[in-house]
């Protein structure tokens, strides 16, 4: 059986199984969350843990330009934009777990010390 694919979270910079991360893509110059279960979108992507801590860290570190290796319009640093992006990442992680039929939230618990909704 082949080993699980690993990716590095752009928020905490820790490697994790690709299935436990949310995939980000650039569409029309803006960072978007890739739909779970729709197959891989061609081109450069980035991965992030579906946690508030990693979402906030990625914004604070301005990790999007480095991850995509070009200037992109990522979420801004206003409280509203941070909250909206954080919520979207956490919800995408929950949807992905549901679509896989997985109730394993150990990665989220390790990152934040609490479970994801």
Secondary structure, DSSP 8 states (H G I E B T S, - for coil): -----EEEBTTT--EEEGGGEEEEEEETTEEEE--TTS---SS--EEEESSHHHHHHHHHTTHHHHHHTS--B---SSHHHHHHHHHHHHHHHHHHHHHTT----HHHHHHHSS---
